[in-house]
């Protein structure tokens, strides 16, 4: 019943509405970043905390891979892991993120040692990996659909970082440029799998909740970052 | 302490001894296969049951992948999944196994539907996947070290199948030819990881047990196969 074209369309609208209401572009730290008011220390804190998220992407994707039901789906999904981990020939997303870390003046060793990763970041990202390990694959795939909302943000972010934070070496922005093409490709097949597979209202509800949960993960990383470093010269993000 | 060269050497000997004592080449069904006495029905039953093992290899490897601690290790390990699932350009191990299924006269649809997969096969293989999902990565990697014992067996098996079962289309043996090169490569780095990482006696014990467990999985698949189809014209494998 819920697989009918109308209910499928309604399901897709529910998923897209999650981005409109709670994607992390609306977080005060993120808004401050795009206004160009973040200090170097705040940008560095964000990059160092977000590294923990980047590092766990292939872990999360391998957990999902191990639940996918057929090799056609695995052949698609495995490219996410290769994109992020890289190969002998191609730099992966994690290396690109370390390039950003160097470009904002962080030492790679310090980033890898995770000394600036705050507990709130760790708890949120670990919860995301746990979801991928324990939930049905369609629910876990639905949680990845924040990629539907990412490309617009990435395009804007590249411009903002290049113009409002000219002290960041532009080569460091390679990560975001990669995502401009990878995110739409990945979001397209992930969305089609979710729409095809989640044909009961219960499963559709679980998918919507998983996508909300993922938005909460990204939001919590920014909460932890803002609590530690503030969000602008007056540290207005630091409440209490 | 246990990481010292002598104890490391002793650990490697313990691992290799597992193969000598309980690798499945010593199973009566396997011995009958290599004596050339299996009927077509028995060969078909073996191929159909073993398909369930083949199918779960990438699932098991993705579970291990999701526990590996760094991207260098993941870049190595991920090739196992690509080798088995294949890609748009290259046939994978599962497809090669389906080629063997056709070569012995099975219908691919029947193999895929798993109608001939017996519960004993399913329980054993599922237990292997569960080990990969739940155990520390070094223990799960140790369980894969049956590959240390495989190449000799593969070389012999190709010869046996080609000469003693001439009714099998020789193209169907591509799977075993692949394994001749892939298994030693995969076993070599897996062994080096295990020797490097398992530096306490407790962890070494757990690794040895995991390898014994894996031998038991392969053995149980042959038990289930022999119980269902016998092992030779007199069905001497069927006891009671």
Interface residues (C-beta under 8 A of the other chain):
Chain A: X58 X59 X60 X62 X63 X65 X66 X67 X68 X71 X74 X75 X78 X81 X82 X85 X86 X87 X88 X92 X94 X132 X133
Chain B: X58 X59 X60 X62 X63 X65 X66 X67 X68 X71 X74 X75 X78 X81 X82 X85 X86 X87 X88 X92 X94 X132 X133
